[in-house]
Amino acid sequence: MSAVDTAILDRITFNGDGLVPAIIQQWDSREVLMLGWMDAEAFRRTMTEGRVTFWSRSRQEYWRKGDTSGNVQYVKSAALDCDGDTLLVTVEQIGAACHTGTRTCFDGDQLAPVVGAAPDAAEAS
């Protein structure tokens, strides 16, 4: 894909800052690695270059994962959710995904929610 179809961009619901959240997931294990933000240009770059590009809200600039750290994300697939307001990008992650040096951004602060359980099939009928 050398260009992103405008019909695809029209389906994305960018927020008031022109951004959409992008969930980054390891393609084979389905491990959720991180969440980043993309504007239309970062999305275009991600879709056409084979590497994930984000918009840095703090630095106000584009950044391609791995250019400085070596922890590269190679795009395997991308999908838009049913509302068009969140992207899911599956990747081949090389090295750590989190800026702290851990594999995923979601392994350092485990919370303790009440765990729910679906009713047994017999109870549901």
Salt bridges, closest charged atoms under 4 A:
GLU31 OE1 - ARG103 NE 3.14
GLU41 OE2 - ARG44 NH2 2.60
GLU41 OE2 - ARG45 NE 2.98
GLU61 OE2 - ARG59 NE 3.14
ASP67 OD1 - ARG51 NH2 2.94
ASP67 OD1 - ARG64 NE 3.16
